[in-house]
């Protein structure tokens, strides 16, 4: 007879090598297979529980799939619970055995115990295939009107999976989903808001995939769903405003923030409903401004709400003043000591900069400070944002910062950065002298990593320059080559040797530094 789960865990922990562990698992798997073959009913749930542990360790456990189905069909709740847990962990929607469990799920959805119904709904929410979703959809939707909030919440979460697998069913359940927003249970309310978010996203994805002209029925259904959901925007705004004015709420308060999880969900739903919808956006502008100005930033919960608020402001058709406020919030995030918050701020500003460059430019000094951060991921995001901020008026300052960063950049990032600097120099150079100065400085820092096109561009710029600038470039390159040998950067050496060979006679005369205006 095989050992108990506790004894198996103890035996695995006692193993000193991987080989010992494999031997213990192999022996136990052989005993479990024998028990399954002998149809040992009394220890079936214990054997399946051990299989779950073996699966967690990364060993094969497929031979126990049929036993999961037998446990699910058992009338005893402890066995049924282990069966459903194993079903969700050992199987996925591609497993052929899964088709056999549909009837058991359908029966358990009608069970008198709320916990058995909850297990069945959880399994549907994790594993439902398209065929299973069509078969069980009506049974799951019926529980949206259950008297038990525990079952209603599980049903709402299961509907998310069903509608993702069969999006065309969404139109039939719009009214039931909207009705859940009036639920007094906090768990049901959060599940309902998430269900609405996913339905709106599904319709947007379907519209983007099919195209408005190619699928008139799909487009009209999607528009109808969004229009129906759009009618509840005033209710969502009122709900969010009540949370802001609620103050301390012991049930769902986190670090002094009233129910941050629900606030974040509501902001995401408003963001989805306000996208390309002027009327809905107008209704939510005031509450978004209230969230942005009244939420505390000294706690992570408050920062999470502010981040979702900024995303909502930038997605909906909001006023220009509100957009500036959102950018200023991201600017405050850059001053936070938490690297995760700063990374999120830099990432968000990179998306915003195309819409409102002037507002982002106000935080240029803070962004440039991030180039000196010890965290390489922060430096990389700051560099990308700096490149997006470059224009004719600030090119000299920002290129200087990019060259400073090039000194400390790692080898794999230098090639990309050299390409960016070369692009900026080509586009925004205020004078030929500055252009050649920057390219030569870049080659002297990272000539071993930059692309051959950068050296070629430098040679081309020298070729078309006037005599004074050619003499200046040749003298500068000659001195750099002489001073840096034998550790000279390879690209710098190529350009220097070419210029000395082409304009060598200019080295015989003194060289005056040309003006930047020439």
Secondary structure, DSSP 4 states (H G I P E B T S, - for coil): -PPPHHHHHHHHHT--SHHHHHHHHHHHHHHHHHHHHTT-STTHHHHHHHHHHHHHTT---GGGHHHHHHHHT-SSHHHHHHHHHHHHHH--TT-GGGGGGHHHHHHHTT-S-HHHHHHHHHHHHHH--HHHHHHHHHHHHHGGG-S-HHHHHHHHHHHHHHHHH-GGGGGGGHHHHHHGGG-S-HHHHHHHHHHHHHHHHHHHHHHHHH-TTT-HHHHHHHHHHHHHHHTTHHHHHHHHHHHHHH---TTTEETTEETHHHHHHHHHHHHHHHTT-HHHHHHHHHHHHHHHHHS-SSSHHHHHHHHHHHHHHHHTT--HHHHHHHHHHHHHHTT-S-HHHHHHHHHHHHHHTTT-HHHHHTTHHHHHHGGG-S-HHHHHHHHHHHHHH--TTTHHHHHHHHHHHHHH--HHHHHHHHHHHHHHHHHH-SSHHHHHHHHHHHHHHHTTTS-HHHHHHHHHHHHHS-HHHHHHHHHHHHHHHHHHTTS--HHHHHHHHHHHHHHGGGGGS--PPPPTT-
